[in-house]
Amino acid sequence: MRYNPEKVGTEENPFSLDYKAPKLPVKEHMYNEARFKMVLKMNAERVDTFLEAASAKAQRDWVRYSDLAASGNLNLSKEETCK
């Protein structure tokens, strides 16, 4: 996600996506990375919970960023500004 403050107040959207939608599921991506494989070794009983949370966050972020890039409307809720 990129933000160009020079476009604020013009007809151009100040937000743009600089990447495409994810092609791999989070689980597949994580298991291809050594640093994430360590989670499985260190905390195997909770790895499914971690993966579900990571997948949900990735999906929320993608929807939010693609909406911003489409609309240019930055109306953040109080919860979103505190994250």
Sine and cosine of phi, psi and omega as CSV:
sin_phi,cos_phi,sin_psi,cos_psi,sin_omega,cos_omega
0.00,0.00,0.75,-0.66,0.07,-1.00
-0.86,-0.51,0.53,-0.85,0.03,-1.00
-0.80,-0.60,0.79,-0.61,0.02,-1.00
-0.89,-0.45,0.98,-0.20,-0.05,-1.00
-0.89,0.45,-0.34,0.94,0.02,-1.00
-0.93,0.37,-0.30,0.95,0.00,-1.00
-1.00,0.01,-0.14,0.99,0.02,-1.00
-0.91,0.41,0.72,-0.69,0.00,-1.00
1.00,0.06,-0.03,1.00,0.08,-1.00
-0.95,-0.30,-0.01,-1.00,0.04,-1.00
-0.99,0.16,-0.14,0.99,0.00,-1.00
-1.00,0.07,0.57,-0.82,0.02,-1.00
-0.97,0.25,0.82,-0.58,0.01,-1.00
-0.96,0.28,-0.20,0.98,-0.02,-1.00
-0.96,-0.27,0.65,-0.76,0.11,-0.99
-0.55,-0.83,0.55,-0.83,0.06,-1.00
-1.00,0.04,0.71,-0.70,0.02,-1.00
-0.94,-0.35,0.37,0.93,0.06,-1.00
-0.43,-0.90,0.29,-0.96,0.00,-1.00
-1.00,-0.08,0.19,-0.98,0.02,-1.00
-0.85,0.53,0.56,-0.83,0.01,-1.00
-0.86,0.51,0.64,-0.76,0.02,-1.00
-0.99,-0.17,-0.54,0.84,-0.02,-1.00
-0.99,-0.11,0.60,-0.80,0.17,-0.99
-0.90,0.43,0.48,-0.88,-0.01,-1.00
-0.82,0.58,-0.68,0.73,-0.03,-1.00
-0.85,0.52,-0.72,0.70,-0.01,-1.00
-0.91,0.42,-0.67,0.74,0.03,-1.00
-0.88,0.47,-0.71,0.70,-0.05,-1.00
-0.91,0.42,-0.62,0.78,-0.01,-1.00
-0.96,0.28,-0.18,0.98,0.09,-1.00
-1.00,0.02,-0.08,1.00,-0.03,-1.00
-0.92,-0.39,0.80,-0.60,-0.03,-1.00
-0.85,0.52,-0.63,0.77,-0.05,-1.00
-0.90,0.44,-0.52,0.85,0.02,-1.00
-0.99,0.11,-0.45,0.89,0.07,-1.00
-0.89,0.45,-0.46,0.89,0.02,-1.00
-0.89,0.45,-0.53,0.85,0.03,-1.00
-0.88,0.48,-0.67,0.74,0.03,-1.00
-0.87,0.49,-0.65,0.76,0.00,-1.00
-0.95,0.30,-0.60,0.80,-0.09,-1.00
-1.00,0.07,-0.48,0.88,-0.12,-0.99
-0.55,-0.84,0.83,0.56,-0.11,-0.99
-0.86,0.52,-0.56,0.83,-0.06,-1.00
-0.94,0.34,-0.32,0.95,-0.02,-1.00
-0.92,-0.39,0.04,1.00,-0.10,-0.99
-0.88,0.47,-0.60,0.80,0.02,-1.00
-0.90,0.44,-0.63,0.78,0.05,-1.00
-0.89,0.45,-0.69,0.73,0.03,-1.00
-0.88,0.47,-0.70,0.72,-0.02,-1.00
-0.91,0.42,-0.65,0.76,0.04,-1.00
-0.89,0.45,-0.69,0.72,0.02,-1.00
-0.90,0.43,-0.68,0.74,0.01,-1.00
-0.91,0.42,-0.65,0.76,0.03,-1.00
-0.90,0.43,-0.69,0.72,0.01,-1.00
-0.90,0.45,-0.68,0.74,0.01,-1.00
-0.91,0.40,-0.66,0.75,0.02,-1.00
-0.87,0.49,-0.66,0.75,0.01,-1.00
-0.92,0.40,-0.70,0.71,0.03,-1.00
-0.87,0.50,-0.70,0.71,-0.02,-1.00
-0.89,0.45,-0.69,0.72,-0.01,-1.00
-0.88,0.48,-0.70,0.71,0.02,-1.00
-0.88,0.47,-0.71,0.71,-0.01,-1.00
-0.89,0.46,-0.75,0.66,-0.03,-1.00
-0.92,0.40,-0.65,0.76,0.00,-1.00
-0.93,0.36,-0.56,0.83,0.09,-1.00
-0.90,0.43,-0.68,0.73,0.04,-1.00
-0.88,0.47,-0.69,0.73,-0.01,-1.00
-0.92,0.40,-0.50,0.87,0.00,-1.00
-0.99,0.15,-0.60,0.80,-0.13,-0.99
-0.95,-0.30,-0.52,0.85,-0.08,-1.00
0.97,0.24,0.14,0.99,-0.08,-1.00
-1.00,-0.07,0.92,-0.40,-0.03,-1.00
-0.97,-0.25,0.97,0.24,0.06,-1.00
-0.96,-0.27,1.00,-0.02,-0.03,-1.00
-1.00,0.04,0.68,-0.73,0.12,-0.99
-0.96,0.26,0.23,-0.97,0.01,-1.00
-0.87,0.49,-0.62,0.79,0.00,-1.00
-0.90,0.44,-0.64,0.77,-0.05,-1.00
-0.93,0.36,-0.54,0.84,0.00,-1.00
-0.97,0.26,-0.29,0.96,-0.02,-1.00
-1.00,-0.08,-0.03,1.00,-0.04,-1.00
-0.98,0.20,0.00,0.00,0.00,0.00
